[in-house]
């Protein structure tokens, strides 16, 4: 089953997919008026059957839960939330261990965090 993980952010949304349990970060998308249209395209392109959304604690969790509710209103796929505590810290460590270029940090860190969330679910 192909799975999509979402690392929700107020400006950018990190994404990762798992195909046959092989996880791959994919380019993130802007959190703008086209966010649901763009997520739908990703679902179609990768034949996604289930979605996991990382959710933190505190005030930002409320924004993420609102996003999840809107997503459920737009899609018919099963959508679950997953605790994402310290996923960005893990993503930072992965990024630094792999010695990626610092100029690519902002472009990739959210999707690496989504991959960390997805690894927690399918491991």
Secondary structure, DSSP 8 states (H G I E B T S, - for coil): --EEEEE--SSEEEEEEEETTEEEEEEEEE-STTHHHHHHHHHHHHT--EEEEEE-SSHHHHHHHHHHHHHHHH--SEEEEEE-TTHHHHHHHHHHHTT--GGGHHHHHHHHHHHHHHHHHH-
